[in-house]
Amino acid sequence: MTTDNAIAFATTVDSELIPPLDGVRVLDFSRYVSGPYAGMLLADAGAEVIKVEPEGGEVSRSLPPIMQDGAGNDHSTYFLRLNRGKKSVVLDPRSAEHRPALERLIASADVVLENFRPGAFEAWGLGWEELQRINPRLTYATITGFGHSPSRSRDWPAFNLVAEAMAGVVGRFPEGDQPAKAAGLPFGDSMASLHAVNGIVMSLLRRATTGRGSRVDIAMYDSMLSANEWSIACQSGAGIEVELGATVHPWFAPYGFFEARDGWLCICVATDGAWKQFCAVAGLDQLWSDMRLRTGTGRAEHFHEVIASPMSAWLAATPARTAATLLADAGVPAAPLQRPPDLVDDEQGRTREMLTDHPVGDGGSITLAGNPVRIEPRLAPHAQGFSTPGQHTDEILGELFPEHAISLPSH
């Protein structure tokens, strides 16, 4: 299939290069971030992901920021970044007219993915029991704020920041006149996406043995609590409240972000060997000779008093990228702090094919982050292409209704 707007799927005759999820059909009813990101990762793994959208398309198709293609047509970068490689059908799960087509589509699928609040699919007559009736082999993956288990919070609405706050995952806790600071990225969404993909693959593997599907219940809060395991273990085991966003690590130093001549870099001296190499690279032999600094806790205790001033003097005379390169080459974990303009053409990202260019509409292009999973022998490139709402409705429903006994819904 090669049309301007078609989804491009790689073909190969080499069985070793068949994608892991080749032949798996996923119906993606989700919107915003957590579900769409999970669906895109499944598409990268070779699944046929069909976005099931309302008339006019999923809500995030119109969310800012907006880019324009070569013909001046608007496209949502919010949508594009999470929905490459998917087909699209327009079907309304609340419509009696669309119900026969929807049921037959579900019967043909391996996975249903959604991220509505608990009870939404039940209200549409598509709860887990009904989905099992339609397709006993179906994996039903849900992403909600707080899961489906009975709880005080189960029915609360949630975006990523809600899950992060409740799980204590922030860039900085409030202190004095300083307000709390968000972690910066939608970790509440993306972590839930990763766990959803993991759960879906596990369910499909179990189905190979049992012949039956499963419900995968992913909560954004659970995902964030799991990510915050370090704070929980320190608090419960040692009675230590981990200070998120602290400028000095409680047990290692120097460890964090530091200002150099023309920018910032991170330096992570977590071992005594790295400390020796750091002192050699920075020309700070006097620090290596100071016996108080021979352990991580000693360096953390005396960082401001002894280390900070000579270290800052070296960095003030050294460009950030140069300092990071010198340290990394010597075996000290370090890297320049890069901003978005630096990332789009980052050499490491391009080398790893983690930054790839995708055509958009009529003559447009966008650079997107790729899938970090690498399986050798090398699989086909990341799934390509962006569907328009309902672009594949006739194709897919025509496949499901070859006898044309039931008229296709309008779209």
C-alpha positions in Angstrom: 0.0 0.0 0.0 1.8 3.2 -1.2 -0.3 6.3 -1.2 0.6 9.8 0.1 -1.3 9.3 3.3 -1.0 5.6 3.8 0.7 4.0 6.8 4.0 2.6 5.6 4.7 -0.9 6.9 8.0 -2.6 6.1 7.8 -6.0 4.3 10.5 -8.6 4.3 10.9 -12.2 3.3 13.5 -12.9 6.0 11.8 -14.6 8.9 14.4 -13.3 11.4 13.2 -9.8 10.6 9.5 -10.4 11.2 8.5 -7.9 13.9 7.6 -9.4 17.3 3.9 -8.4 17.2 3.4 -9.1 13.5 -0.2 -10.3 13.0 -1.5 -8.7 16.3 -4.4 -6.3 15.9 -4.8 -3.5 18.4 -7.9 -1.3 18.7 -6.8 2.0 20.3 -9.8 3.9 21.7 -7.5 6.1 23.8 -6.8 9.8 23.7 -4.3 12.4 25.0 -1.0 10.7 26.1 -0.9 7.4 28.1 -3.0 5.2 25.7 -1.8 6.7 22.4 1.9 6.3 23.5 1.3 2.7 24.4 -0.4 2.1 21.0 2.5 3.7 19.1 5.0 1.5 20.9 2.9 -1.5 19.9 2.9 -0.3 16.3 6.7 0.0 16.4 6.8 -3.7 17.4 4.8 -4.6 14.3 1.2 -4.7 15.6 -1.5 -3.4 13.3 -2.8 -0.5 15.5 -6.2 0.8 14.5 -7.2 4.1 16.1 -11.0 4.1 16.8 -12.1 7.7 16.8 -15.3 9.7 17.0 -16.5 11.8 14.1 -14.0 14.6 13.5 -11.2 12.7 15.2 -9.7 12.2 18.6 -9.6 15.4 20.8 -5.8 15.7 20.7 -5.8 16.2 16.9 -6.6 19.9 17.6 -4.4 20.5 20.6 -1.5 23.0 20.4 1.2 23.5 19.5 0.2 23.6 15.9 2.6 23.2 12.9 1.8 23.8 9.2 2.8 21.7 6.3 4.0 23.0 3.0 0.5 23.8 1.8 -0.4 25.7 5.0 -2.5 23.0 6.5 -2.6 22.8 10.3 -1.4 19.7 12.2 -1.1 19.2 16.0 2.4 18.3 17.1 0.7 17.1 20.3 -1.1 14.4 18.2 1.7 13.6 15.8 4.3 12.7 18.4 2.1 9.9 19.8 0.2 8.5 16.8 2.5 7.6 14.0 2.1 4.2 12.4 -1.6 3.8 13.2 -4.6 3.3 11.0 -7.9 5.1 11.7 -11.6 4.2 11.7 -14.5 6.4 12.7 -16.9 4.4 15.0 -18.9 5.7 17.9 -19.1 3.1 20.7 -22.3 4.8 22.0 -24.1 4.5 18.6 -26.6 1.7 18.1 -26.0 2.1 14.3 -22.3 1.5 14.7 -22.7 -1.4 17.2 -22.7 -4.3 14.7 -19.5 -3.0 13.0 -17.9 -2.3 16.3 -18.6 -5.8 17.6 -17.2 -7.4 14.5 -14.1 -5.3 14.7 -13.6 -6.3 18.4 -14.1 -9.9 17.4 -11.2 -9.6 14.9 -8.8 -7.9 17.4 -6.2 -9.2 19.8 -6.1 -6.1 22.0 -8.5 -3.3 23.0 -6.7 -0.3 24.6 -8.4 2.5 26.3 -7.7 5.2 28.9 -11.2 6.4 30.0 -12.3 6.7 33.6 -13.6 3.4 35.2 -17.1 2.8 34.2 -17.1 4.5 30.8 -16.8 1.4 28.7 -19.4 -0.3 30.9 -21.8 2.6 30.3 -21.3 2.0 26.6 -22.1 -1.7 27.0 -18.5 -2.7 26.5 -17.4 -3.8 29.9 -15.0 -6.7 30.5 -17.7 -9.3 30.6 -19.3 -8.1 27.3 -15.9 -7.9 25.6 -15.2 -11.5 26.7 -18.5 -12.6 25.2 -17.6 -10.9 21.9 -14.0 -12.2 21.9 -12.8 -14.6 24.6 -9.2 -14.3 23.4 -9.2 -10.5 23.7 -6.7 -8.7 25.9 -8.4 -5.6 27.4 -5.9 -3.0 28.5 -7.1 0.0 30.5 -5.1 2.9 31.8 -6.8 5.0 34.5 -5.7 7.4 37.2 -6.2 5.0 40.1 -7.1 1.6 38.8 -10.4 -0.4 38.8 -10.1 -1.8 42.4 -12.6 -0.4 44.8 -11.0 2.7 46.5 -11.7 6.2 47.5 -9.8 7.6 44.5 -11.0 5.1 41.8 -13.4 7.5 40.1 -11.3 10.6 40.4 -10.2 12.3 37.1 -6.4 12.3 36.6 -3.8 13.8 34.4 -0.1 13.0 34.8 0.5 15.7 37.3 -2.3 14.4 39.6 -0.6 10.9 39.7 2.8 12.4 40.2 1.7 14.6 43.1 -0.2 11.8 44.9 2.8 9.5 44.5 5.3 12.1 45.7 7.1 12.4 42.3 8.0 16.1 41.9 11.1 18.0 40.9 11.1 19.8 44.2 9.0 19.8 47.3 7.8 23.2 48.6 10.1 24.8 51.1 9.9 28.2 52.6 8.7 30.6 49.9 9.6 28.1 47.2 6.6 26.3 45.7 6.6 22.7 44.6 8.0 22.1 41.2 6.7 19.5 38.7 9.1 16.8 37.5 9.0 18.4 34.1 7.9 15.6 31.7 4.6 13.7 31.7 6.0 10.8 33.6 2.6 9.9 35.0 1.5 9.2 31.5 4.6 7.7 29.9 5.4 5.3 32.8 1.8 4.0 32.6 2.2 3.5 28.9 5.3 1.4 29.3 3.6 -0.8 32.0 0.6 -1.1 29.7 2.8 -2.4 26.8 4.5 -4.8 29.3 1.1 -6.1 30.5 -0.3 -6.5 27.0 2.7 -8.5 25.9 2.5 -10.7 29.0 -1.3 -11.2 28.4 -0.6 -12.3 24.8 2.0 -14.7 25.9 -0.3 -16.2 28.5 -3.0 -16.5 25.9 -0.7 -18.8 23.9 -1.0 -21.3 26.8 -4.5 -20.7 28.1 -6.3 -19.7 24.9 -8.1 -16.9 26.7 -7.5 -13.2 27.1 -7.0 -11.1 30.2 -7.8 -7.6 31.5 -4.7 -5.5 32.0 -5.4 -2.9 34.7 -2.8 -0.1 34.7 -3.1 2.9 37.1 -1.1 6.0 36.6 -0.7 6.3 40.4 0.6 2.8 40.7 3.1 3.5 37.9 4.4 6.6 39.7 4.5 4.9 43.1 6.6 2.2 41.5 8.9 4.8 40.0 9.3 6.4 43.5 10.5 3.1 45.1 13.7 4.7 46.3 11.9 7.3 48.4 9.6 4.7 49.9 12.4 2.3 50.8 14.6 5.0 52.4 11.6 6.3 54.4 10.3 3.0 55.6 13.7 1.2 56.1 16.0 4.0 57.3 13.7 6.8 58.3 15.3 9.1 55.7 13.1 11.5 53.7 14.8 11.7 50.3 15.0 15.4 49.2 13.9 15.4 45.6 15.7 18.0 43.5 18.5 18.5 46.1 21.6 20.2 44.7 23.9 17.9 46.7 23.4 14.2 46.9 23.3 12.9 50.5 25.9 10.2 49.9 27.9 11.2 46.8 29.6 14.4 45.6 30.1 16.1 43.2 26.8 14.7 41.9 24.3 16.9 40.1 24.2 19.9 37.7 27.0 22.4 37.7 27.6 25.7 35.7 30.5 25.8 33.4 31.8 28.7 31.2 29.1 28.6 28.6 26.4 26.4 30.0 25.6 23.6 32.4 26.6 20.0 32.7 25.9 17.1 35.0 28.7 15.3 36.9 28.1 12.1 38.7 31.0 11.0 40.9 29.5 8.0 42.6 32.7 6.0 43.3 36.0 6.6 44.8 37.7 5.7 41.6 35.7 8.3 39.7 36.7 10.9 42.3 40.3 10.2 41.6 39.8 10.6 37.9 37.8 13.8 38.4 40.6 15.4 40.4 43.1 14.4 37.8 41.0 15.8 34.9 40.2 19.1 36.7 43.8 19.5 38.0 42.7 19.4 41.6 45.3 17.2 43.1 44.9 19.0 46.4 41.4 17.6 46.7 42.5 14.1 46.1 45.1 14.5 48.8 42.5 15.6 51.4 41.7 12.4 53.3 38.3 13.8 54.4 37.2 13.4 50.8 38.2 9.8 50.2 34.6 8.5 50.7 31.3 9.5 49.1 29.7 10.5 52.4 32.8 12.5 53.2 32.7 14.4 49.9 29.0 15.1 50.4 29.6 16.4 53.9 32.4 18.7 52.9 31.2 19.6 49.4 30.3 23.2 50.0 33.2 23.8 52.4 36.0 22.2 50.5 35.1 21.1 46.9 32.7 23.7 45.5 35.1 26.7 45.2 38.0 25.0 43.3 35.6 23.0 41.2 33.7 26.1 40.2 36.9 27.8 39.3 37.8 25.0 36.9 34.4 24.9 35.4 34.2 28.7 35.0 37.2 28.4 32.7 36.0 25.4 30.7 33.1 25.1 28.2 30.4 22.7 29.4 30.7 20.3 26.5 34.5 20.2 26.8 34.4 19.5 30.5 31.8 16.8 30.0 33.9 15.2 27.2 37.1 15.3 29.2 35.4 13.7 32.2 33.5 11.0 30.3 36.7 10.1 28.3 38.4 9.5 31.7 35.6 7.3 33.0 33.7 9.9 35.0 30.0 9.9 34.2 29.2 13.4 32.8 27.2 15.0 30.0 26.3 18.5 28.9 22.8 19.7 29.8 21.1 19.9 26.4 18.0 22.0 25.6 15.4 21.2 23.0 17.2 23.1 20.1 20.3 20.9 20.9 18.3 17.7 20.8 16.7 17.8 17.3 20.0 17.1 15.6 21.9 15.5 18.4 24.6 13.3 17.0 24.0 10.4 19.5 20.3 10.5 18.8 20.8 10.4 15.1 23.4 7.6 15.3 21.0 5.5 17.3 18.1 6.4 15.0 16.3 7.7 18.1 15.7 10.9 16.1 13.8 10.3 12.9 12.2 12.6 10.4 8.6 12.0 9.3 6.6 13.5 6.4 3.5 15.4 7.5 0.6 16.3 5.2 1.5 18.1 2.0 5.3 18.8 2.1 5.7 19.1 5.9 8.1 17.3 8.1 8.6 16.7 11.8 11.4 15.1 13.8 10.2 12.7 16.5 11.8 10.6 19.2 11.9 6.9 18.3 11.4 3.7 20.2 14.4 2.9 22.4 13.9 -0.9 22.2 16.6 -2.6 20.0 16.3 -6.2 19.0 18.9 -7.9 16.9 18.8 -8.9 14.1 17.7 -5.3 13.5 14.0 -4.8 12.9 12.3 -2.6 10.4 12.5 1.2 11.1 9.9 2.8 13.4 6.3 2.7 12.1 5.7 5.7 9.8 2.8 7.8 8.6 -0.1 9.7 10.1 -3.7 8.8 9.4 -6.5 11.2 8.9 -9.8 10.6 10.8 -11.6 7.6 9.4 -9.0 7.1 6.6 -9.2 3.3 6.8 -12.9 2.9 7.8 -14.0 1.6 4.4 -11.0 -0.7 4.0 -11.2 -2.3 7.4 -15.0 -2.6 7.6 -15.0 -3.9 4.0 -12.7 -6.6 5.2 -15.0 -7.4 8.1 -18.2 -7.3 6.0 -17.3 -8.9 2.7 -20.9 -10.0 2.2 -22.1 -6.4 2.6 -25.1 -7.7 4.6 -24.8 -4.7 6.9 -24.3 -1.2 5.6 -21.2 0.5 6.6 -21.6 3.5 9.0 -21.2 6.9 7.4 -18.0 8.9 8.3 
